[in-house]
Amino acid sequence: MTIPDGSASKRRTYSLGIVPGDGIGPEVTACAVAVLDAAERLFGFSTTRESIIAGARHYLATGELFEGAVREKLQAKDAILFGAMGDPAVAPGILERGFILAMRQAFDQSVNLRPVRLYPGVKTPIADLEPERCDLVIVRENTEGAYVGRGSTVHAGTANAVAVQESVNTRAGVERVVDYAFRLAAGRRNKVTLCHKTNILVEAGKLWQDTFDAVAARYPGVETDYVHVDAMCFHLPVSPERFDVVVTDNLFGDIITDLGAVIQGGLGVAASANLNLDGSAPSMFEAIHGSAPDIAGRGLANPAGAVLSLAMCLAHLGEAAAAKAVETAVVAVLGQMDGLSGADMGGSTDEVGRRIVDALESAAGGSLPQLAGRSVMDAMAAAER
């Protein structure tokens, strides 16, 4: 496994599991792998890769989710590149809970890290929003909360049906995520905001607030803030510059990061990391868009989110220069697009991927300008040492 202290970078050879999945997943993953090929050649590291068949078709044919050989193969990897999962042929919840959530919990991927950054030249639906005002990172607790999958229904299918869904929060689980958020902020603009609903979810909210306060005392140089999750849905699009690092619970994080993706231009440009913090299992990297089966195979999907997720993977593995160059290349291509999906991209999924590869050549040669501000790639490397 990858040891998150930078030591993995000394060997510069990494084992990757590639899970293309369903829908547009294989298309955007292929673009990310093509960029990875170029990054290896340009920056002198290498990877061994194993493509893992999983997702809707595999489940319908075999009944297998995240178990058996699939789990064993992925467990042995340094990191996982994940495409997308979901198909109308499989009932909602089966793949999400049986594979994605199962992997996060089995591999203790306790942090879901999602940058919300408006890149130069990218169109946003928020009027007059400039890139310098939108550069934050959301740290979402990733293995607890309402997504533990525990619950029950009695009198199902009757007028007297009663459903109970549990939300589980532990001090240890909250503390490791909050501490990571503070470490991340120390490599950025030194501000952490707790997002919760302490006035209504009193017990869980108190655990989060008490833990947040205790961790904050260890980082006197980091400013702290609190915002209710409903207020966050107002402040995030109106004044994203208020936030640097936001730490929040699993369900709230799932919601506000989709809002963040819209602000930064759309789901197609949003990346994420699912981080195992102690090196006991691989971390997983994926664009936050879904499988979009309605456009699968048509070349209409934007691969930017998948390629930016690859950049986060490289930063996690210790390949900081390659990670920054990949991000720079993606930004250069996005800034030239009239739109971020479909025909407005000015080319098919594969063609956009090839343009990113070409831009990476330029970025590696120093002919593309570096992004202004502090890239999340830098902060990740510092926080995981």
Salt bridges, closest charged atoms under 4 A:
ASP37 OD1 - ARG49 NH2 2.69
GLU40 OE2 - ARG49 NH2 2.69
GLU50 OE2 - LYS73 NZ 3.87
GLU50 OE1 - LYS77 NZ 2.78
GLU64 OE1 - HIS58 NE2 2.65
ASP78 OD1 - ARG11 NH2 3.16
ASP108 OD1 - ARG176 NH2 2.90
ASP135 OD2 - ARG117 NE 3.88
ASP135 OD1 - ARG188 NH2 3.41
GLU175 OE1 - ARG171 NE 3.55
GLU175 OE2 - ARG218 NH1 3.25
ASP179 OD2 - ARG183 NH1 2.49
ASP179 OD1 - ARG218 NH2 3.13
ASP210 OD2 - LYS206 NZ 2.62
ASP225 OD2 - ARG242 NH2 3.17
ASP230 OD2 - LYS197 NZ 2.87
GLU241 OE1 - ARG133 NE 3.14
ASP244 OD1 - ARG188 NE 2.78
ASP244 OD1 - ARG189 NH1 3.75
ASP254 OD1 - ARG140 NH1 3.76
ASP258 OD1 - ARG114 NH1 3.87
GLU286 OE2 - ARG104 NH2 3.47
GLU319 OE1 - ARG12 NH2 2.71
GLU327 OE2 - ARG117 NH1 3.87
GLU361 OE2 - ARG41 NH2 2.55
ASP378 OD2 - LYS324 NZ 3.29
GLU384 OE1 - HIS316 ND1 2.51
